[in-house]
Amino acid sequence: MIITRTPLRITFVGGGTDLPDFYTKHGGSVVSAAINRYIYIIVNKKFDSKIRISYSKTEIVDTVDEIKHPTVREALRLLDLDGGIEILSISDVPSQGTGLGSSSSFLVGLLNALHAYKSEYVSNETLAEEAVKIERDILKEAGGKQDQYMAAYGGIELLQFLQNGEVRVKPIPLNTERLRYLRENTALLYTGVERSSTEIHNDQISRIDDHIPEYLEMKRLAEEFAIKLYSSDIKELGEIMHRNWVLKKKLSGRITNDLIDRLYSKARDLGAYGGKLIGAGGGGFLLFFIDSDKKERLRELGLRQIDYDFDFEGSRIIYYQDR
């Protein structure tokens, strides 16, 4: 039996510049952080030759080709596994439509577990790139590359997406005091609204050429934010987040809605310096930068606040028992 634990992520600045339709022409930059909310994957050898997969549904099939869950099916194909295996997933938060990169975390954790099942060790980069290959190349799902890399690597990272497809992972090594300051002066709130990131990404991609200046400025803000994370106060960081959010809303009419706009505006009235909707948009989690002594004010929004810490381990095997 193998159990992997793979973190979810919150994107600070630059999300969207990791879309290939942009970065292959202009390069992209994203600052993102893995958090201690996880997806667990359990892989075990079955006594019989069937394949059993348990997620929000349960599938019991004879062959890989019969599997309905697309990423599980393609991961098993990629690693040439078929039959006599059981796969179970457990998530700390709702597993779809939250904006925390859960689908990519699921896939990276699954690939990590399946490689271990085959007694193979692979690098973080390999896990990320295999996940990108399945989601973007094989399944043709719209989206970028930051989620796969954050799931594999963990940490607080400046991800730079080069025009040739290479990804540079640049850790932002903050000290313990700085990490605590960042954590205590931010608030992560669940809107309760789930959405399809694929639809939002498709709409956003169709409009990229109309918004190149916005993307270029978001890329620049990500590089600035990465530097200022080391020493700037929460007000300055929040103001960068706010400028990024104003730009991002212009990229697609699906990124925000009246409810999100009202919640964001009220949070600013209550003392938040800035923030954003995590992920592609439309729903999921809101992140705000706000002085710690004002965080209680956000209760007026009527949203559930999620305590979090940062994860610096990425996808890892937390249990391994040889077959």
C-alpha positions in Angstrom: 0.0 0.0 0.0 1.2 3.5 -0.8 -0.3 6.8 0.5 0.8 10.2 -1.0 0.0 13.6 0.4 -0.1 16.5 -2.1 -0.7 20.2 -1.2 -3.2 22.6 -2.7 -2.1 26.1 -3.6 -3.0 29.7 -3.4 -1.9 32.1 -6.2 -0.8 35.5 -5.1 0.0 37.4 -8.3 0.4 36.6 -12.0 -2.1 33.8 -12.5 -3.1 33.6 -16.1 0.4 34.4 -17.5 1.0 30.7 -17.2 -1.4 30.0 -20.1 0.6 28.8 -23.1 -1.2 31.1 -25.5 0.5 33.9 -23.6 3.8 32.6 -22.2 4.9 31.0 -25.5 5.0 34.5 -27.0 5.8 36.8 -24.0 6.9 34.5 -21.1 5.0 34.4 -17.8 5.6 34.9 -14.1 3.5 33.7 -11.2 4.0 33.9 -7.4 2.2 31.0 -5.7 2.3 29.2 -2.3 1.4 25.6 -1.4 -0.7 25.3 1.8 -1.3 22.7 4.4 -4.6 21.5 2.8 -4.0 18.3 1.0 -5.3 15.6 -1.3 -4.4 12.1 -0.2 -4.1 9.2 -2.7 -4.1 5.6 -1.6 -3.0 2.9 -4.0 -3.1 -0.8 -3.1 -2.8 -4.1 -4.9 -6.1 -5.9 -5.3 -6.5 -9.6 -4.7 -8.3 -10.1 -8.0 -7.5 -8.6 -11.4 -10.1 -5.8 -11.4 -9.6 -2.1 -11.1 -11.4 -0.2 -8.3 -11.4 3.6 -8.1 -13.1 5.5 -5.4 -13.5 9.3 -5.5 -16.8 11.1 -5.4 -18.0 8.0 -7.2 -16.8 4.4 -7.2 -15.8 2.5 -10.4 -15.1 -1.2 -10.6 -13.9 -2.2 -14.0 -11.9 -4.9 -15.8 -9.6 -2.8 -18.0 -8.1 0.7 -18.0 -10.1 1.6 -21.1 -13.3 1.2 -19.2 -12.4 3.8 -16.6 -14.6 6.9 -16.8 -12.4 9.2 -14.6 -10.2 10.7 -17.3 -7.1 11.6 -15.4 -7.0 8.2 -13.6 -7.4 6.4 -16.9 -4.6 8.4 -18.6 -2.3 8.1 -15.6 -2.6 4.3 -15.6 -2.1 4.3 -19.4 1.0 6.5 -19.2 2.6 4.3 -16.6 1.5 1.1 -18.3 -0.6 -0.3 -15.4 -3.6 -2.4 -16.0 -5.6 -4.5 -13.5 -5.4 -5.7 -9.9 -5.2 -2.2 -8.4 -7.3 -0.1 -6.1 -7.1 3.7 -6.0 -8.8 5.9 -3.4 -8.7 9.7 -3.0 -9.5 11.9 0.0 -9.4 15.7 0.1 -9.2 18.2 2.9 -11.5 20.6 1.1 -14.2 20.3 -1.6 -12.3 18.7 -4.5 -13.9 20.5 -7.4 -14.3 24.1 -8.4 -12.5 25.7 -5.4 -9.7 27.4 -7.3 -7.0 25.8 -5.1 -5.6 23.6 -8.0 -7.2 20.4 -6.7 -7.5 18.6 -10.0 -3.7 19.0 -10.6 -2.9 18.1 -7.0 -5.0 14.9 -7.4 -3.1 14.0 -10.6 0.4 14.8 -9.2 -0.4 12.8 -6.1 -1.7 9.9 -8.2 1.3 9.8 -10.4 3.6 9.9 -7.4 1.8 7.0 -5.9 1.7 5.0 -9.1 5.5 5.4 -9.6 6.0 4.2 -6.0 3.7 1.3 -6.8 6.1 0.4 -9.6 9.1 0.9 -7.3 10.2 4.0 -9.3 11.6 7.2 -8.0 10.9 10.3 -10.1 11.8 14.0 -9.6 9.3 16.8 -8.8 9.9 18.2 -12.3 9.0 14.8 -13.8 5.8 14.6 -11.8 4.8 18.1 -12.8 5.6 17.6 -16.5 3.7 14.2 -16.6 0.7 15.9 -15.1 0.9 18.7 -17.7 1.2 16.1 -20.5 -2.0 14.3 -19.3 -4.1 17.4 -18.6 -3.0 19.7 -21.4 -1.7 17.5 -24.2 -3.7 14.2 -23.9 -7.0 15.4 -22.4 -6.7 18.9 -24.0 -8.1 20.6 -20.9 -7.7 24.3 -20.9 -5.3 25.8 -18.4 -1.8 26.7 -17.4 1.1 25.0 -15.8 1.5 26.5 -12.3 -0.8 24.1 -10.5 1.1 21.0 -11.5 4.4 22.5 -10.4 3.1 23.9 -7.1 1.6 20.5 -6.3 4.9 18.7 -7.0 7.3 21.2 -5.4 5.4 22.9 -2.6 6.8 26.0 -1.0 6.4 29.7 -1.9 7.7 30.0 -5.4 8.2 32.4 -8.2 7.4 30.3 -11.3 8.8 31.7 -14.6 7.4 30.2 -17.8 9.7 30.6 -20.7 8.7 30.9 -24.3 10.3 27.5 -25.1 8.1 25.8 -22.5 10.7 25.5 -19.8 9.6 26.3 -16.3 12.0 27.9 -13.8 11.1 27.2 -10.2 12.6 29.9 -8.0 11.9 29.4 -4.2 11.2 32.5 -2.1 12.9 31.5 1.2 11.2 33.6 3.9 12.3 33.3 7.5 10.0 32.0 10.2 9.1 35.5 11.4 8.3 36.6 7.9 6.2 33.5 7.2 4.2 34.1 10.4 3.6 37.8 9.5 2.4 36.8 6.0 0.1 34.1 7.4 -1.3 36.2 10.3 -2.1 39.2 8.0 -4.0 37.3 5.3 -7.4 35.8 5.3 -8.6 32.8 3.2 -12.4 32.8 2.9 -14.7 30.2 1.2 -17.5 31.6 -0.9 -19.3 28.3 -1.1 -19.6 28.8 -4.9 -18.1 26.1 -7.1 -17.4 26.7 -10.8 -15.8 25.2 -13.9 -12.3 26.5 -14.5 -12.3 24.9 -18.0 -15.1 27.2 -19.2 -13.4 30.3 -17.7 -10.0 29.4 -19.2 -11.6 28.7 -22.6 -13.2 32.2 -22.6 -10.0 33.8 -21.2 -7.8 32.1 -23.9 -10.1 33.3 -26.7 -9.6 36.9 -25.6 -5.8 36.9 -24.8 -4.8 38.8 -27.9 -7.1 41.6 -26.8 -5.5 42.0 -23.4 -1.7 41.6 -23.9 -1.0 44.9 -21.9 -2.9 43.5 -18.9 -1.0 40.2 -19.0 2.3 42.0 -19.3 1.6 44.2 -16.3 0.5 41.1 -14.3 3.7 39.4 -15.2 5.7 42.5 -14.0 3.6 42.7 -10.8 4.5 39.0 -10.0 8.2 39.8 -10.3 7.8 42.9 -8.1 5.7 40.9 -5.6 8.3 38.2 -5.3 10.9 40.8 -4.3 8.7 42.7 -1.9 7.6 39.5 -0.1 10.9 39.7 1.8 10.4 43.0 3.5 7.3 45.0 2.5 4.5 45.6 4.9 1.1 44.0 4.4 -0.4 47.2 3.0 2.1 47.4 0.1 1.7 43.7 -0.7 -2.1 44.0 -0.5 -2.0 47.0 -2.9 -0.1 44.9 -5.4 -2.7 42.2 -5.1 -5.4 44.7 -5.6 -3.8 46.0 -8.8 -3.4 42.4 -10.0 -7.1 41.7 -9.3 -8.3 44.8 -11.2 -6.3 43.7 -14.2 -7.4 40.1 -14.0 -11.1 41.0 -14.0 -10.6 42.6 -17.4 -9.4 39.3 -19.0 -12.8 37.6 -19.1 -16.4 38.4 -18.1 -16.5 35.0 -16.4 -13.8 35.7 -13.9 -16.0 37.6 -11.4 -19.7 38.2 -10.8 -22.0 40.5 -8.8 -21.7 38.4 -5.6 -17.8 38.3 -5.8 -17.6 42.0 -6.6 -19.9 42.9 -3.6 -17.9 40.7 -1.2 -14.6 42.1 -2.5 -15.8 45.7 -2.2 -17.1 45.1 1.3 -13.9 43.5 2.4 -12.0 46.6 1.3 -14.4 48.8 3.2 -13.7 46.6 6.3 -10.0 47.2 6.1 -8.5 44.8 3.5 -5.8 46.4 1.4 -6.4 44.1 -1.5 -7.0 40.5 -2.5 -8.3 38.3 -5.2 -10.4 35.3 -6.1 -8.1 32.3 -6.0 -7.8 30.3 -9.3 -9.4 30.9 -12.6 -12.3 32.8 -11.1 -16.1 32.6 -10.8 -16.2 31.2 -7.2 -14.1 29.2 -4.7 -11.9 31.0 -2.3 -11.2 34.7 -1.7 -7.8 35.7 -0.3 -7.4 39.1 1.4 -4.4 41.0 2.8 -5.5 42.7 5.9 -3.9 43.7 9.3 -4.3 40.9 11.8 -6.1 43.1 14.3 -8.8 43.8 11.6 -9.4 40.2 10.4 -12.3 39.7 12.7 -14.2 42.4 10.8 -14.3 40.0 7.8 -16.9 37.9 9.7 -19.4 40.5 8.4 -19.0 38.9 5.0 -20.7 35.8 6.3 -18.1 33.5 4.8 -16.2 30.6 6.4 -12.6 31.5 7.1 -10.0 28.8 6.6 -6.9 28.8 8.8 -3.9 27.7 6.8 -0.1 27.4 7.0 2.4 27.0 4.2 3.6 23.6 2.9 7.3 23.2 1.9 7.3 19.5 1.1 5.2 19.2 -2.1 3.9 15.8 -3.1 5.4 13.2 -0.8 4.9 9.5 0.1 3.8 9.3 3.7 3.2 5.6 3.8 4.8 2.8 1.8 4.4 -1.0 2.4 5.9 -3.3 -0.2 3.5 -5.6 -1.9 
